């Protein structure tokens, strides 16, 4: 089973990640990873970075899925 420390360490190595990425990396259920990320935020060890409207490819405005791909990322607080 994945621990809070493993999630924190994986986030530290990634620098910035979302629950889906960490879930795949740790081979853990996404709801569990999401809950652990929220716990790290509550403990003030991590912060949530809200998704913005900018898109790296610039094609989000014409994307059929619209804002569906925008996710909340997390990063550790120093």
Secondary structure, DSSP 8 states (H G I E B T S, - for coil): ---HHHHHHHHHHHSSB-HHHHHHHHT--HHHHHHHHHHHHHTTSEEEE---S--SSS-GGG-TTTTTT---EEEE--
